[in-house]
């Protein structure tokens, strides 16, 4: 690649970060429009249009979404420890439609970090809250894998 003067070892990391930032941007756009970000709960759009909020609660909600996006970016960049800390920090502050997402990502971070007990507890919590869809399938498969490793 003549147009790129970065060392070859740097390019994959930058491309991964760029892809993660793009995915997070799309996720924030979808969340800002009232669509769930991989959650299974009802959306704001289903309840009708929502007027923009200028109060402190709206600002706080925006900050939490920003932290959520940052945590996702850290996860996709392979920084599972940082992502886990960020997800844990916002777990009690996220809007309802993101609760399942945060539970899943916390468990997935624990799994990637080798915290098998934490991952098992996290995936069980995620499934016990009625999660559905592709992430629920992933959680079930992860639990089967964890049980096979445990004996």
HELIX and SHEET records of a PDB file:
HELIX    1   1 UNK A    8  UNK A   32  1                                  25    
HELIX    2   2 UNK A   45  UNK A   47  5                                   3    
HELIX    3   3 UNK A   56  UNK A   76  1                                  21    
HELIX    4   4 UNK A   80  UNK A   90  1                                  11    
HELIX    5   5 UNK A   96  UNK A   98  5                                   3    
HELIX    6   6 UNK A   99  UNK A  113  1                                  15    
HELIX    7   7 UNK A  116  UNK A  128  1                                  13    
HELIX    8   8 UNK A  134  UNK A  150  1                                  17    
END                                                                             
